[in-house]
Amino acid sequence: MDKKYEIIIFWSEEDNAFIAEVPELPGCMADGGTYGEALANAEQVIDEWIETAMELGRPIPQPKGRLAYA
């Protein structure tokens, strides 16, 4: 399965951490103390999101690449 989803990473003052969002997978996000940590955590969460969707029989969106609104 192609897992090349767009990941948006930004700094959150409120959380004092980098936040990584995966817009194509509803509710899929992670955080980390560094940019790299947030990215690695997001990649792990993408795998977990897909695994859970498969177990529940839910559709898994195909990656679209760069999103127009991001």
C-alpha positions, 0 to 999 in steps of 0.5 A: 500500500502506498503511504505517501501521505502529505504531512504538515508539521508546525510548532505549537506554543500551546503544546510546546511541541511540533505537531504533525497532521495528516490531512487525508486521514481524518484524526491522524496526527502526532507530536514530538519535541523536535521536527524529526521526532514529530515526523517519525511519530506521524509515520508510525501513526499513519501505519496504525491508522491504516491498520485500524481502518483495515480491521474495521473494514473502513475505506483507506484514502489513496494519497493525493500528494500535495493538497491545494489548501495546505 
